[in-house]
Amino acid sequence: NSGSGVKVQGTQGNNVKPRTEKAPKLSFKEKEELIMKNYQGKTVEEAVKAACEDLGVNENDLLYEVEEEKKGLFSKKVVIDVYEMMDIIKYAEDYILNITDSLGIESSVKTRLDDEMLYITLNSTHNPILIGKDGKTLQALTELTRLATSNKFKKHFSIIVDINGYKNHKYKHLAHEAKKLAYDVQKTKMTYTFDPMP
């Protein structure tokens, strides 16, 4: 993974319990405390070790960022911000639910973590509205969620948001069309260009 001082390790096939209830409103300070813990030591390794011992996780399962590093003549101090993958997932889910809630749309989300990719499935009482024409609204929702989460944790995350299997259906349809057109191109020797997929 790219990013100085940041390590992420996901677990393939991790399923996260769908969140259907409305979370209580938290203040900005409470949100910060919820998703971040600070650990310090004389070196990064020492701070990471302290975090692993406190959280009961392996170093490979720890997501952290070096927040402060001071090297003096007689003392050294390193402070790291530590997150857990569940914190990342909760933030992304809350971000989506806050958007749908602001639109007056009742919805639920279910997240699957697979090889460091977050697959978020959204289902609501107004799926067509959230999908939009040609999937444009869903595309915007996905990009906003990805940007908000990456900016919050200062780390790029791969996030895919789908609504009631819409993208999966589109992919299958596109694959079918591609095979069909490949056959036609082979026969006619003519070039065909697909429109960008939302």
Secondary structure, 3 states (H helix, E strand, C coil): CCCCCCCCCCCCCEECCCECCCCCCCCHHHHHHHHCEEEEECCHHHHHHHHHHHHCCCHHHCEEEEEEEEECCCCEEEEEEEECHHHHHHHHHHHHHHHHHHCCCCEEEEEEEECCEEEEEEEECCHHHHHCHHHHHHHHHHHHHHHHHHHHHCCCCEEEEEECCHHHHHHHHHHHHHHHHHHHHHHHCCCCCCCCCC
